[in-house]
Amino acid sequence: MQAVILAAGEGQRLGPLTEGRPKPMVAIGNRPILEAVLEAAVGAGADEVVLVVGHCRERIQSYFGDGDDWGVPIRYVVQDHQLGAAHALAQTESVVEGPFFVLHGDQLIETALLERLLERWEATEMPIIAAVQSDRPTEYGAVEVDGETVVAVSKTPATDPPFLVNAGAYVLDEAVFDVVRGIEATDGTDFGMATTLQRLADAGRLSAVLHRGSWQDLTYPWDLLSTNATLLRRRDGKAVAEDAKVHPTAAVSVSVAIDAGVSVGPNATLLPGTALGRNVRVGPNATLSNCIVMDGARIGDGAVLHDCIVGESVSVGPNATAEGGPARVVVGDAIHDDVGLGAVLADRTVLRGGVTVAPGTLVGRDVEADCGTVLRGRIDSNETVRRG
């Protein structure tokens, strides 16, 4: 069985983290979200994977290659213009044969849930959607059911939370391509999955598998942190690569992941929810709590970071501080209050010694902040922040 994984989008609500990478390549638990999605599909029986790529697609193609490392062939289909998930799916018509899984590459999914979708298909030969209860809507739409039959899929819920939402996993067949073409002919503007699924529901050809297990939405930066912490807690201990160098005086809590080539200096403290990517350096007396630190970053002596996402090759100077959430964060036109975000420091940003980062600050790529400066709000990529 084939698995189509939609991985062409940018993920603008993750802010500067996706300026130079596709959203599915953001790391959680020291590996890309997309890798976990692919492995779930393979675990459920997928014997070929079709990746729909677009934004910064070379990051995906160079990482996954031909699929040998995952034991399945991978082929790539390019969505040149990001016109929605249904449009991305339509690009695969010439390379798939139904039934096939369709998954969103930026949404974690469990193998067991995919197996349930496949079982339902085998019993009904009807398109299937996974639905889960949530306290907030997702970008994939809200779901209304009558028993196991889907009667409505809308962009926003019609009820108060908790409500059913689209969990981002389906089993479909070739008939879905006719549906997408029909949308293009009649409206030509909305190529989201909600519209496509509603057309299937209107025809009485969509059922739902209700998922009652764990499910994590990954829309905003603070979602990444909470999901990362959840994944690390499930490991029930430390995960330290064999070649990592952790000084014997460093304090490393449970629910911490340390990847290959990492160096942790004397008297440093790594608290729960912290994942250090490849070749990260943490200096003496530094403290990190609930942080995602991506490959090649440098955390200076005595730095203190709470609730932070630190991008690739970022340099955080000595005694720099990000106190952590709760924070008010503005994403697009929406204001989010009391979210658990200290800061996002995007790729290759440099904070000199003694920089203070206010809760909820979003710092773009290639930013340079002088010693002793205070960062708050949003700092655009390539900016230089000077004292005074």
MOHURA-V585587 format. One record per run of one state. SS is the DSSP state (h for helix, s for strand, l for the rest). FROM is the first residue (numbers start at 1). TO is the last residue. If there is no record, write none. Layout:
ss=SS from=FROM to=TO
ss=SS from=FROM to=TO
//
This chain:
ss=l from=1 to=1
ss=s from=2 to=7
ss=l from=8 to=11
ss=h from=12 to=18
ss=l from=19 to=22
ss=h from=23 to=25
ss=l from=26 to=26
ss=s from=27 to=28
ss=l from=29 to=30
ss=s from=31 to=32
ss=h from=33 to=43
ss=l from=44 to=47
ss=s from=48 to=53
ss=l from=54 to=56
ss=h from=57 to=64
ss=l from=65 to=67
ss=h from=68 to=70
ss=l from=71 to=72
ss=s from=73 to=78
ss=l from=79 to=84
ss=h from=85 to=90
ss=l from=91 to=99
ss=s from=100 to=104
ss=l from=105 to=110
ss=h from=111 to=124
ss=l from=125 to=126
ss=s from=127 to=134
ss=l from=135 to=141
ss=s from=142 to=146
ss=l from=147 to=148
ss=s from=149 to=154
ss=l from=155 to=162
ss=s from=163 to=172
ss=l from=173 to=174
ss=h from=175 to=186
ss=l from=187 to=192
ss=h from=193 to=202
ss=l from=203 to=205
ss=s from=206 to=211
ss=l from=212 to=220
ss=h from=221 to=234
ss=l from=235 to=238
ss=s from=239 to=240
ss=l from=241 to=244
ss=s from=245 to=246
ss=l from=247 to=250
ss=s from=251 to=252
ss=l from=253 to=255
ss=s from=256 to=258
ss=l from=259 to=262
ss=s from=263 to=264
ss=l from=265 to=268
ss=s from=269 to=270
ss=l from=271 to=273
ss=s from=274 to=276
ss=l from=277 to=280
ss=s from=281 to=282
ss=l from=283 to=286
ss=s from=287 to=289
ss=l from=290 to=291
ss=s from=292 to=293
ss=l from=294 to=297
ss=s from=298 to=299
ss=l from=300 to=303
ss=s from=304 to=306
ss=l from=307 to=307
ss=s from=308 to=310
ss=l from=311 to=314
ss=s from=315 to=316
ss=l from=317 to=320
ss=s from=321 to=322
ss=l from=323 to=326
ss=s from=327 to=331
ss=l from=332 to=333
ss=s from=334 to=339
ss=l from=340 to=342
ss=s from=343 to=345
ss=l from=346 to=349
ss=s from=350 to=351
ss=l from=352 to=355
ss=s from=356 to=357
ss=l from=358 to=360
ss=s from=361 to=363
ss=l from=364 to=367
ss=s from=368 to=369
ss=l from=370 to=373
ss=s from=374 to=375
ss=l from=376 to=377
ss=s from=378 to=379
ss=l from=380 to=383
ss=s from=384 to=385
ss=l from=386 to=388
//
